Amino acid sequence: MKEHIEASDSNQPPTVRKFAFTRQRKRELGIAETVVDGQLKFKITGYYLAGKRVRKFYSTKKEAQTFIAAQTVREGNIGTLAKHMDSQLANDAAEAQMMIKPFNARLLDVAREWTEARSLLASFPDVSLSECVKHYAQLLTERATSWTVNEGADAWVAYLEAKGRSDVYVRGVNWRVDRFRSDYGDALM
């Protein structure tokens, strides 16, 4: 930030005004010769990561040219986003990839699934995805251990017989339960 001091004719102290000035730098990669600690180095110019200028020095011009060529190829292969990708983002992506590797999933697929799940939960912003998954897993577990109508009817009749109910009573229950068996037999209760 530059400062500008204005002098006044009165006995008042001078006013200091600060002006915000941002220099627009070239974003094109280049090589500049510079001396660092008494040695000639080749500095990469126009190299930015996450909007911040990064200084890279190489001891030979060939190394600097190799870096520029690699950046150009990277930009061509992946796009401008990769050229200016923050190193922390690259580290996070690598760590995330290692976490999902046992599930044989791609990071992009996981991000798409997460985005879709969050959009489905847009009305419930305080509910976490893991909470939803735990709830649904519990529901599936309960369904897997649920009885069918046939199993429930058989268990009820067996309970009545074990309790010593009369044969007439048990036959009457069987007659009434048979209608449910024919309509809902393998449906879960």
Sequence and secondary structure as in RCSB ss.txt:
>XXXX:A:sequence
MKEHIEASDSNQPPTVRKFAFTRQRKRELGIAETVVDGQLKFKITGYYLAGKRVRKFYSTKKEAQTFIAAQTVRE
GNIGTLAKHMDSQLANDAAEAQMMIKPFNARLLDVAREWTEARSLLASFPDVSLSECVKHYAQLLTERATSWTVN
EGADAWVAYLEAKGRSDVYVRGVNWRVDRFRSDYGDALM
>XXXX:A:secstr
 EEEEE  SSSS  EEEEE        S EEEEEEETTEEEEEEES EETTEE  EEESSHHHHHHHHHHHHHHH
HHH HHHHT  HHHHHHHHHHHHHHGGGT  HHHHHHHHHHHHHHTTT TTS HHHHHHHHHHHHHHHHT  BHH
HHHHHHHHHHHHTT  HHHHHHHHHHHHHHHHHHTT B 
